C-alpha cells in the first residue's frame, strides 16, 4: 500500500470494548491518526455454510500507506475473529490541512 499516500481502513469487532482497545492501541502506536467507532451495527454474513446475524462495532482508521502493514498486523494481533474484516480504501482527495495532520500523527 506504499503507493497510496492516505487510507481509511475498516474493521469490525464483536463488542465495544474490543473496538476501543484496537482503536486506542493503533492511535497510541501512531499506526493511525485517529479511529472512529460506531455501533452497534447489524452484520449479516455466511460463515461455515450458515447465515449468521450479529451485532458488531465498526472501526474506521485514518492512516498512511506506509503504516498500513503495521496497522493490519495490530488489528490481527488484537482481534478475536479467525478472519477479521480488514479493508483498506484509498483516500483520493482531502483537505490539505487534515491530510498534513494525518501524516504528522502517523510519522515516527
N, C-alpha and C positions, 0 to 999 in steps of 0.2 A: 504494500500500500504506500510505498515511499513516493510514488509518482503523484499521489493525491495529497495536496497540502493540508486540507482540512476534512474531517469526517464527523458524522454523527454515527454512533454505534449503539444499537439497541439490543437489550436482553430482557428476559422476564424472570421473575423469581416467585417461588411458591408462597412467600409471605413478606410483609413489610419489613420485618427485622432483617431478613436475608438481603433484600433490596438495599436497605440503608447501609448495611455492613459493606457490601460490594461497592456501592457508590462512594461512601466515605473513604474507603481504602484507596480507591482509584484517584480521588482528588488529593488525599494526603501524600500519595506517592508521585504526584504530578503526572499521572498517566492520562488524566482528563482535567480540563479546566473547570468543568462543572458536570454535574449529573442531575437530571430531573427524574423524579419518581412520581408515577401516577398509578392509581388503582383504588380499589381492585378493578381489574378488567376481567371479562369472561373470555377464556380461551377454549375453543372447540377444535380438537385435533384427533388424528388417528395415531394410536400408539399400540404396537404389538397386536395389530389386527382388530382393535376395538376403537370405537369412537368415544373419546373422553371429553368431559367438560369440567374445567377447573377455574377457580379464581386465582389470578396472578397479579403481581405488581410489575409494571413496565419501568425499566430504567433506560434513559437516553443520555449517553455520554457525549460531550463535545471534546474532540481531540484532534491530533495531527496524524498524518500518515506515518510519520516517523515513530510515533508512540503506539501505533496500532498493535503490533505483535506483543508488546509487553502488556497492553490492556487486555487483549484476548487471553493471554496466559493468566492474568489476575482474575478475570471473570471465571475461567475454568477452575482455578485453584479454590475459589470460594463458593462454587456453585454445587448444590446437591443433586442436580439433574445429571443423568447419564449423557444426555445430548442437549446441552443448553442452547437456546436461541442466541446466536451472535451474528448480527447483520450490520455490516458497515455500509454507509451511504455517503458518497462524495458530496461535499458542500461546493456547489458550483459558483456561488456568489454570496456575499455577506457584507455587512458594514465594516469598513476598513478599521475603525477603532475597536470593534468587537473581535475581529479576527486577529488584530495585533495583541489584544488582551489574551485571547485563547493561546496564541503562540507563546507569549511570555509566561503564562501559567503552566505550560507543559514543557518548558525548557529545563535544562539542567540546573 
